[in-house]
Amino acid sequence: MEINCVWITENDCTKVENLEKRVYYVFEEFSGNGFNHLKNLGCKLYGPTCILVCSQRSQPLSQVSTPVFCFAMEGVVLSCTNLQKERRLEIYEKVKWMSGVTMAVVDEHITHLVAGEVGSKKYIVANTLKAAVMLPEWVDEVWNSSQTRIVHANDKEFENMKCPMFKGLSVCVSGLEHAERLKIKSLVEMHGGKCSGSLMIKECTHLIIKEPKGQKYQAAVKCNIRTVSPQWLDDCLTAGYCIEEDMYLIQPQMKSNDDDDGDGRRTGSKNTSTPTNQSRLADCNVTTLANISSISVSHVNDTFLSSTTKHNSTIDINMECNNSYTTSKEQDLQNFDKIFSSISSKNFKCNNFLDGCKIYFSGIPTSYMEKMKLISNKGSATRFDDLNDCVSHVVVHDVDHHLIRNLKQI
């Protein structure tokens, strides 16, 4: 069969008005006004690699409705999960340009799942079917490589683009011994997740805990954060993917009178970093808990720290005496600077030293808050945006009448 080859410019492409079924266009790059114009007309568009491979195989060009640049995803049947719509459509388009097939559902035909993060139903089914779960960047990397050479998505060079089993998860740990905390933190971060001693309401996805008790557990339950046993983490590692949590959820238990020591405290508990004090979240609106995960210390100034603490649900505040300011502000600044330097040091090993503390900051200048946030985060405190009866500590810069009035009403 005789083939006539004609070289045309991009400007010539934009002037094409009608679709001609027996005319094929070859583009070095799938971009530009000419390419987009012909694509919208429904013309047959191919890449140089596609022409080369078909020639080597002695096979005809693919007669599909979408442009075909290469065969880098030939045999790939792919779906996406946990991606924004625009990103998902971008990936689907690239996969088709590389001779792959895309599906909206996950079934036995699926060979690959592209996941922005783990945990969805599609993710669970794909792993059950032994499909490869990949990061979105995998598609980008294969596409970029295919521009200059013949590659395939299953080549070994792309194996490092598999989706980590804890991608997108933010884990908090409570009620565990220090060594076990460090082990969990290491494993979660090694496999793509985040692990913090602080329960960050807007970010936390899982609370790993052994028993249904403590401040963090109560807050997690109210905010519908999944509370699971450490066994869930171990079984995820055994399975090789993030398994469903249903069998590992920590369910609330009725308190037995036999477990009281007469003062309302539980007996027989292990010595952990989570306090088991008498205060409870009770009717607290924990939706006001702040997300303190985003910490920036690129620009900070010195400040000072003082606090008023709730004791037995009673706050004794004397506006006239103002006992919290017996030390000068200058001295407070110096003291706080020393404390901050020590805590922020890489040699500081005592994390979770504020675990169980529920802190409200008042009147702290924005630039000063950066140090406060860093200390709260490293100490595993819970920070509130609003002053309410759940707060155990108030950190102030200047005590004003409005704050005093609110404290007296709690």
N, C-alpha and C positions, 0 to 999 in steps of 0.2 A: 504494500500500500504506500502510495506516494504522500509525503507530508511536506507541506510548504511552510517554511519558517520566515516570519517577518518581524523585524525589530521595530518596536514603536516606543514612543516616549510616554511618560506619565500623563502629560497634557493630552496626548492622543487618546489615552484610556478614558479620560473624563468626558470626551466628546462622543463616545459610543452611546447610542440611543436604544438599540434593540438587542435582545438576546439572540445569539446565533448558536444553535446547538452543536454545530460541527467546528466551532472555533474554541481553542483552548488557550488560556493565558498562563504564562509562567512568570512568577514574581520571585525575585531574589529575597525580598522581605515582604511579609504580610502586613504592610502598613502603608499609609499615604493616601492622598485623595483619589488617585487612580485605582488603587486596590479596593478601597471602600466603595467607590462608585460601581465598579464591576460586580462586587460582592452583592450589593443591593439589587442589581439587575438579575442576579441569579446565574451569572456566567460561570463556566468551568475554570477554576483557578487552581494552580499547582505550584509547588516549590521545586527548585532544581534537584534536590535529593530524591524527591518522589519520582521524577523523570528518570534519574540515574538508576534507581533500584528497580523500577519496572523494566527498564532496558536490560539490566543484568538478569532478571528473572524471566525475561521474555513473556511478560504478562501485560495485558492492556491496562490503561489508566483506570483508576477507580471511578465509577459512574455514580457518585454520591452528590447530594444536594449542597454539601458544605465544601469549602476550600480544603485541599489536602496539601500540606507542606512536605510531610515525610511520613515514615512508618515507625516512628519512635515509640508509639503506643499501640502498635498493631497487636491485637489479641487482648488488650486491656478493656475490661468492663468496669466502669467506675461510677461511684456515687459520692456525694459530699454530705457532711454533717457539721453542725455548729460553726457555720460560716455566714457572714453577711451576704445578702442577695447579690450585690454587685460583684463581690469576690467569687461567689459560687458560679455565676454566669461567665466570669472571666476564665475560670478554670475549665468549665465545660467546653468553652469555645476552643481553648488551646488543646484539650484532649482530642476533640474532633479533628482539628487541623493536623494532629499527629496520628490519625487513623484509629483512634480509640473510640469506644462506645460509652455513652453516659446514660445513667438511669436515675430516676427520681426515688426509686425504692431499692431496698436491699433484699435480694433473694439468692437462690442457689447459683445464679449466673454471675454474681459479683466476684470480681477478682481483686479489686482494690477499693478501699474507702479512704477519702481524703478528709481528715478531721482537724478542725480548728482547736478542739479540745476533746477530752474523753468524756464518757459517761452517758451518752445518749442511747436511745433504743437501737438506732442504726449501728452504733459502735458495738454494742453488746452482741447483736445478731451477726455482724461482720466477723467478729472474733470467734463466735461459735462456728461459723462456716469456714474458719481458717483463712479468711481473706486478709490480704496485707493492708494494714492501716498506716497511712502515710501522712506527712505534713503537707500543707498547701505549697510550701516552698519546693517540694519534690517536683511538682508539675512545672514550676518556673525553671528549675535547674535542668530538667530534661529538655524543655523547650529551648532554653538558651544554648545548650550543648548541641542540639540538633541543627542549629543555624550554620555551623561550620563543619560538621562531621556526622557520620552515620553512627547513631547510638540507639539503644533500646532502654525503655524505662526499667526493665528488670536487670540491667547490668549491675555488677558489683559496686561500681563507683557511686551508685545512688542508694545503697543499702543504709547509709547513715542518715537518710531522710525519713526513716520510720518514726511514727508518732510515739513519743515516750508515754509510758502507761499512766503517768500522773499529770500529763499536760493539761493545764488550765485549772488544776486543783489547788486550793489554798487550805492547808491543814493546820489545825491548832491541837496541841496536846495538853491534857490536864490530868492530874492525879497519878502521874507515873514517876518512878524514880529517875534521878538525873541521868544515869547511864542509859536507861531505856529511851528517854527523851532525845538524847544525842543520837542514838541509833536510828530512831524514826526520822529525825530531821535529816540525817545523812541519806537515808534511803529515798525519802520523798524528793529531795532536791536532786539526787543522782538521776532520778527518773522523770525529771521535767516539772515537778510540782514546787510549791512554795510551802514552807513550814515556819510558823511563828509561835512564840509563847503567848502572844496577845490574841484575844478573840476579836477579830476585826469584823464587825457585823456585816458590813457591806461587801466584804470580800471572802470571808471564810466559807468554804464548802463542806468541810468535814471537821468534826471534833472527835479526836481519838481519846477514849476514856474507858476505864475499867468498870466503874460503878456510877449509877445515876444520882450523883450528888455534886454539890459545889456550885459556886457562882457561875462559872462558865457553862456548866451543864444546863442550868436553869435558863440562862440567856439564850443558849443554842436552841433549846426546846421552843421558847417563845418566838424565835426568829426562823423556825423551820430549818435549822442547820442540821445536817445529818450527823447523828452521834453514833459512832461505831466503836467496836472493840479493836484492840491491837491485832487480833487474829485476822481481821479483814485485810490489813496491810500484808501480813504474811502470806495469805492465800492469793492475793493479787500477784505477788512476786512469784509464787509457784505456778499460777496460771499463765503468767506472762502478759497479762493485760488487766485493766481496771474492772474488776467484776462487780456485779450488783451488790448492794449493801443490805438487802432485805434480811438476810440470815444473820447479820452481824449488828443490827441496830440495838442500842442500849435502851431498854424500856424502863420507864419510871416504876419504882417499887414503893409499896406502902411501908412507912416507917414503923418498926416494932418497938413497943415500950421496953422490951428486954435489951434493946441496943442503946438505951439512954443511961447516962451516969447520974441522973438526978438534976443536973444543971442544964439540960437541953443539948448536951454535947454527945456526939457519937463516940463510942468506945471501940477499942480494938483496931483503929485505923492505922495505916502505915504512915511513916514520917515522910510526907511528900511536900512539894513546894506550893501546893494548893491549900490555903487555910480552910479550916472547917469551923468558922466562927458562927455566931448566932444570927447574923444579919442575912436576910434572904431578899431575892428580887421581888417576891410576892406579886403585887399588882403593878410592877414597874413597866412603863412603856419603853421597851428596849429598842424600839425603832429609832430612838434618838441617839443610840450609841454611835460614836464617830468612827469613821474609817481612818486609822492612823498609819496605814501601810505605806503611804507615799511620803517619804522623808527626804528632805533636801537640807543639807548643811553647807551648801556652797556659800551662804552668807548668813552669819549669825552674830548676835551681839550678846553681851553679858546681861544678866538679869538676876533677880533674887527670888527666893522661894520662901513662902510662909503658908501655913495651912491652918484650917479649923477642922476639927475632927468630931464626928458624931459619936457619942458614947451612950449606949443603952437608949437609943432613940431620943435623946435629949441634947439640945445644943444651948450652951450657956455663953451668950455674947453680951459684952458690956461695951456699948459704943463710946462711953466716956473714958474708960480705962485703956482700951485698945492694947491689951497685953501682948498681942502678936508682934508688936513693933518695938520691943524693948531693945533690939539691936538696930543700929543705924543701917540705912539702905546701902551705904558704901561698904560696910562690913559684910552685909548680905551678898552684895555683888561679888566680893572677893571669895567668900565662902562657896557660893554657888559655882563660880568659875573653877575652883579647885575640884569640886564634886563632879562637875561636868567633864572636866579633863580626865579624871580618873575613870568615870563610867564609860566614856567614849573611847578610852584606850583599848588597843587590841589585846593588851595583857589582862584586861578585866574579865574574869571568868565567872563571876557570880551573876548569872542571868536569872530572870524570873523573881527578882527581889521585891517586885511590886505586885506579884500575882495575888489576885483577890481584892486588890484596891480598886475602888471605883472613883475616879477623879474628875472634878469639874474645874476648869481654868477660868478665872475671872479677871478681866482688865489687863490681860497680858498683851503687850504690843505684838503685832504680827511677826516681826523679825525675831522677837524673843521666843515665840512659840516653837520655832524650829528645834531649839535645844530641849524644850519641854516634851515635844513629840518624840524626839529621839530617846530620851530617858524613859518615857512611858512605854514606848515600844520595846526597848531592851529589857525593861523590868516586868513586862507582861501585864501591865495595868489595863483596865478598861476605862476609856475616856468618854464622858458624856458631853453632849452639846448643850443640854438644858439642865438646869438645877432642879433636882427632884429628890424624893425621899429615898432613892436608891444610892445616892452619892455618899461615899464614906469619907472623902477628903476633898477639901476645897483649896486650891492654890491661887493666891491673889497677888496682884501687883500693887493695887491701891484699894483699900476697903471703902466702898461708898454706901450711902444710905439705902440705895436700891438693893444691894446685895444683902445688907443687914436685915432688911425687911423680909426678903425672900427666905433667908436662913431661919428667921424666927417663925415663919409660917410652916416650915417643914416639921 
